[in-house]
Amino acid sequence: LDGYEDEPAAFGVPPYVGFHVRYVCGVLESRKIDYDYITIDQWRRGIRPEISTLDGIVLIAGAVVPGKYLRGTPISFRETDEIVKTLKTDTPLIAGGWAIRGWRQQGWQPLRKDLFLCVQDTDATLEHFLATGQFKHQRRTAEQWTKWAHHGAKSKAVTSHPDINGPLTYEVEVYQGCVRYKRGCKFCIEPKKGVPLWRTPEDVMTEISHAIDSGVAHVRLGGMTDVYTYMAEGVVELEYPVPKPEPLAKLLHGIREDERLETLHVDNANPSIIAENLEPSTEITKILVDTLSDGSVLSFGLESADPNVHEQNWLNCSSNQLKIAIELINKYGRVRGKRGLPKLLPGLNFIAGLNG
């Protein structure tokens, strides 16, 4: 049951299909277990299997970014509670995702047998349960990450998704974690994931190739708190790690070799990294302009230009760093693509209600 994910570095609300639910399906695919993939919007309309016939349910509830959505609505706490209450008491249910973590920390622990609220990797926890019959929090290994990502690209989360013949956009987890893991934005979950763990360009390209074989035409490279720090140097030692253009060029140009791909977009960018490393950042900006579909937006995560708010929330850039980054992106990104849109745009997010 896909209750959708929406994290600072992960889209999973339609038309996007998230990667965490695909990894869960990847576990089942790798074990050749028959299963149904259902979105929460389908569930609301009554499009669901007969609950009494199910051997178990895995629920992903991962929306932690408040937002208004155009095509789907993430599962709510109330709906999750109702679903739990409708199940037979002996039907195993594994519920995972950052929303589940939040509700669990707030004291939600339904009193029923065979319910497990997962606070680590839902896919690895499911794998452990299938192998041993026991619930236990688990972390996936690098090998499992690759295996389940590739299987998930061919899974029902893609081929049976309601948007597969329409605007479905395949969200890829290129890396996890944040280079600001020591002192990242106070309100953000990404620093909690620790030192970034990269996937290789070859690994990501193989997954995307499988997804395109499954009917995907639109891809967004997500999971990246900063596209400019993909495989950057000095992540542990430096406040401003040094971007490395080569791995990103290999990844983006490699993806673009498949002419079946219609849309290619990326995720966030940190203005302070750009401003403090202008030479490699210029090279990366040119790569992005050359390979991405027009209308691409680099979400800068500014949140506020107020110096007091910046300091109280440990935000990622000063106003001066922001201006330098905007100038660089606009210098090369202002050229128009085939749809008439600028090739690359700086995205300015603002959040109300932060400390200060």
LINWOVEN-V874221 format. One record per residue. N is the residue number from 1. RES is the residue in one small letter. PHI is phi in degrees with one decimal (NA if undefined). PSI is psi as a letter, one per 20 degrees, with the letter a starting at -180 (* if undefined). BURIAL is 1 if it has 24 or more other ideal C-beta (glycine too) atoms within 12 Angstrom, else 0. Layout:
# LINWOVEN-V874221
n: (N	N)
res: (RES	RES)
phi: (PHI	PHI)
psi: (PSI	PSI)
burial: (BURIAL	BURIAL)
This chain:
# LINWOVEN-V874221
n: (1	2	3	4	5	6	7	8	9	10	11	12	13	14	15	16	17	18	19	20	21	22	23	24	25	26	27	28	29	30	31	32	33	34	35	36	37	38	39	40	41	42	43	44	45	46	47	48	49	50	51	52	53	54	55	56	57	58	59	60	61	62	63	64	65	66	67	68	69	70	71	72	73	74	75	76	77	78	79	80	81	82	83	84	85	86	87	88	89	90	91	92	93	94	95	96	97	98	99	100	101	102	103	104	105	106	107	108	109	110	111	112	113	114	115	116	117	118	119	120	121	122	123	124	125	126	127	128	129	130	131	132	133	134	135	136	137	138	139	140	141	142	143	144	145	146	147	148	149	150	151	152	153	154	155	156	157	158	159	160	161	162	163	164	165	166	167	168	169	170	171	172	173	174	175	176	177	178	179	180	181	182	183	184	185	186	187	188	189	190	191	192	193	194	195	196	197	198	199	200	201	202	203	204	205	206	207	208	209	210	211	212	213	214	215	216	217	218	219	220	221	222	223	224	225	226	227	228	229	230	231	232	233	234	235	236	237	238	239	240	241	242	243	244	245	246	247	248	249	250	251	252	253	254	255	256	257	258	259	260	261	262	263	264	265	266	267	268	269	270	271	272	273	274	275	276	277	278	279	280	281	282	283	284	285	286	287	288	289	290	291	292	293	294	295	296	297	298	299	300	301	302	303	304	305	306	307	308	309	310	311	312	313	314	315	316	317	318	319	320	321	322	323	324	325	326	327	328	329	330	331	332	333	334	335	336	337	338	339	340	341	342	343	344	345	346	347	348	349	350	351	352	353	354	355	356)
res: (l	d	g	y	e	d	e	p	a	a	f	g	v	p	p	y	v	g	f	h	v	r	y	v	c	g	v	l	e	s	r	k	i	d	y	d	y	i	t	i	d	q	w	r	r	g	i	r	p	e	i	s	t	l	d	g	i	v	l	i	a	g	a	v	v	p	g	k	y	l	r	g	t	p	i	s	f	r	e	t	d	e	i	v	k	t	l	k	t	d	t	p	l	i	a	g	g	w	a	i	r	g	w	r	q	q	g	w	q	p	l	r	k	d	l	f	l	c	v	q	d	t	d	a	t	l	e	h	f	l	a	t	g	q	f	k	h	q	r	r	t	a	e	q	w	t	k	w	a	h	h	g	a	k	s	k	a	v	t	s	h	p	d	i	n	g	p	l	t	y	e	v	e	v	y	q	g	c	v	r	y	k	r	g	c	k	f	c	i	e	p	k	k	g	v	p	l	w	r	t	p	e	d	v	m	t	e	i	s	h	a	i	d	s	g	v	a	h	v	r	l	g	g	m	t	d	v	y	t	y	m	a	e	g	v	v	e	l	e	y	p	v	p	k	p	e	p	l	a	k	l	l	h	g	i	r	e	d	e	r	l	e	t	l	h	v	d	n	a	n	p	s	i	i	a	e	n	l	e	p	s	t	e	i	t	k	i	l	v	d	t	l	s	d	g	s	v	l	s	f	g	l	e	s	a	d	p	n	v	h	e	q	n	w	l	n	c	s	s	n	q	l	k	i	a	i	e	l	i	n	k	y	g	r	v	r	g	k	r	g	l	p	k	l	l	p	g	l	n	f	i	a	g	l	n	g)
phi: (NA	-91.4	-86.7	78.7	-120.9	-151.4	-109.6	-55.7	-126.6	-159.3	-95.0	-152.7	-92.1	-47.8	-80.7	-83.6	-114.7	-77.2	-85.9	-65.4	-69.7	-69.1	-63.7	-60.3	-63.9	-63.0	-60.7	-66.6	-62.1	-65.8	-95.3	56.5	-96.2	-73.5	-157.4	-110.9	-108.3	-132.3	-86.5	-64.3	-67.2	-66.2	-57.7	-62.5	-87.4	85.9	-86.9	-156.8	-71.8	-68.1	-58.4	-66.2	-92.9	-81.6	-84.6	173.4	-134.8	-115.0	-115.0	-106.1	-129.1	-126.6	-87.1	-120.3	-102.8	-61.5	-167.5	-107.7	-116.3	-96.4	-123.6	-160.7	-131.1	-59.2	-62.3	-97.7	-61.2	-60.7	-64.0	-60.6	-61.1	-65.4	-62.4	-58.2	-71.6	-83.6	-78.0	-62.2	-65.8	-105.1	-88.5	-61.1	-134.1	-106.8	-114.8	-138.2	120.1	-69.1	-66.5	-60.7	-59.3	-63.9	-65.0	-64.7	-65.6	-85.4	104.4	-78.4	-151.0	-55.1	-84.9	-150.5	-74.1	61.9	-116.6	-129.8	-94.3	-86.8	-113.7	-119.7	-86.5	-61.4	-63.5	-68.1	-65.7	-63.3	-57.9	-63.7	-64.4	-65.8	-81.6	-122.2	78.2	-119.8	-84.4	-161.2	-61.4	-136.4	-108.2	-74.5	-86.8	-60.9	-66.8	-65.8	-54.8	-63.3	-59.4	-75.9	-66.2	-69.2	-65.1	-64.5	-67.6	-107.7	-87.3	-68.3	-61.8	-103.2	-69.0	-105.1	-68.4	-56.8	-99.3	-61.1	-97.4	-130.6	-91.8	-51.7	-117.5	-89.8	-86.5	-107.5	-91.6	-78.7	-152.5	-128.4	101.2	-148.1	-66.7	-96.9	-63.6	-76.0	-154.0	-87.8	-51.8	-59.0	-88.2	-98.2	-84.1	-60.8	-59.8	-65.6	-80.0	86.0	-59.0	-56.2	-113.1	-89.3	-98.5	-73.4	-55.9	-63.7	-62.0	-66.5	-63.3	-64.3	-60.0	-64.4	-61.2	-62.5	-64.0	-65.3	-60.2	-84.7	110.3	-74.7	-120.7	-128.0	-131.8	-124.6	-80.9	-112.9	71.8	-99.2	-70.1	-159.9	-60.8	-73.3	-105.2	-63.2	57.6	-69.4	-91.2	76.7	-62.0	-84.5	-89.4	-104.7	-69.2	-121.4	-54.3	-91.1	-62.1	-118.3	-65.7	-60.0	-61.9	-69.3	-62.7	-61.4	-66.7	-68.4	-66.3	-65.0	-62.5	-70.0	-67.4	-85.1	-72.2	-74.0	-73.2	-92.9	-123.2	-134.7	-127.6	-126.8	-107.2	-79.2	-143.7	-98.0	-58.8	-68.1	-63.8	-61.7	-65.4	-88.7	-137.7	-64.7	-64.4	-66.9	-67.9	-64.1	-63.4	-66.0	-59.1	-63.9	-63.4	-62.2	-63.4	-71.5	-111.9	-80.6	-71.0	-62.2	87.8	-66.3	-122.6	-92.7	-70.5	-84.8	59.6	-62.7	67.7	-161.1	-97.2	-77.4	-58.6	-67.4	-65.3	-56.6	-69.5	-68.2	-110.2	55.4	-68.4	-89.1	-157.9	-85.0	-62.6	-67.5	-61.1	-60.9	-62.3	-61.0	-65.6	-61.0	-60.3	-65.8	-62.2	-68.9	-59.7	-101.3	-85.5	-71.4	-61.8	-92.0	-91.0	-67.6	-93.1	87.1	-93.8	-56.9	-67.0	-149.2	-125.8	-80.4	-101.6	-106.8	-95.2	-128.5	-120.0	-86.7	91.2	-72.7	-53.9	90.3)
psi: (o	n	j	q	q	n	r	h	k	o	p	j	p	q	j	q	p	r	h	g	h	h	h	g	h	h	g	g	g	h	j	l	p	q	r	q	p	p	q	h	h	g	g	h	j	j	n	q	r	o	h	i	i	q	i	r	p	p	p	p	n	j	o	i	o	p	r	p	q	h	i	r	p	q	q	r	g	g	g	g	g	g	g	g	h	i	q	q	i	j	o	p	p	p	p	r	r	h	g	g	g	g	h	g	h	j	j	o	n	p	n	q	q	k	p	p	o	p	j	c	o	h	g	h	g	g	g	g	g	h	h	i	j	q	p	p	p	q	p	q	r	h	g	h	g	g	g	h	g	g	h	h	h	j	r	h	h	g	h	j	p	h	j	h	j	c	j	p	p	o	p	p	n	g	r	q	a	p	i	k	h	h	m	r	p	h	i	q	h	g	h	i	i	a	p	p	o	q	q	q	h	g	g	g	h	g	g	h	g	g	g	h	h	i	j	p	i	p	p	p	o	a	i	o	i	o	h	i	j	o	k	r	q	k	h	h	h	q	h	n	q	o	q	o	h	g	h	h	g	g	g	g	h	g	g	i	h	o	i	h	p	g	p	o	r	a	c	r	q	o	h	h	g	g	h	i	m	h	g	h	h	g	g	g	g	h	g	g	h	h	h	q	q	q	j	p	p	o	o	i	k	g	g	q	j	p	h	g	h	g	g	h	j	l	r	i	q	r	h	g	h	g	g	g	g	g	g	g	g	h	g	h	i	i	q	q	a	h	j	j	q	q	h	p	q	p	p	o	q	p	p	q	j	r	p	*)
burial: (1	1	1	1	1	1	1	1	1	1	1	1	1	1	1	1	1	1	1	1	1	1	1	1	1	1	1	1	1	1	0	0	0	0	1	1	1	1	1	1	1	1	1	0	0	0	0	0	0	0	0	0	0	1	0	1	1	1	1	1	1	1	1	1	1	0	0	0	0	0	1	1	0	1	1	0	0	0	1	1	0	0	1	1	0	0	1	0	0	0	1	1	1	1	1	1	1	1	1	1	1	1	1	1	0	0	0	0	0	1	0	0	0	1	1	1	1	1	1	1	1	1	1	1	1	1	1	1	1	1	0	0	0	0	1	0	0	1	0	1	0	0	0	1	1	1	1	1	1	1	1	1	1	1	1	1	1	1	1	1	1	1	1	1	0	0	0	1	1	1	1	1	1	1	1	1	1	1	1	1	1	0	0	1	1	0	1	1	1	1	1	1	1	0	1	1	1	1	1	0	1	0	1	1	1	1	1	1	1	1	1	1	0	1	1	1	1	1	1	1	1	1	1	1	1	1	1	1	1	1	1	1	0	0	1	0	0	0	0	1	1	1	1	1	1	0	1	1	1	0	1	1	0	1	1	1	0	0	0	0	1	0	1	1	1	1	1	1	1	1	1	1	1	1	1	1	1	1	0	1	1	1	1	1	1	1	1	1	1	1	1	1	1	1	1	1	1	1	1	1	1	1	1	1	1	0	0	0	1	1	0	0	1	1	1	1	1	0	0	0	1	1	0	1	1	1	0	1	1	0	0	1	1	0	0	0	0	0	0	0	0	1	1	1	1	1	1	1	1	0	1	0	0	1	0	0)
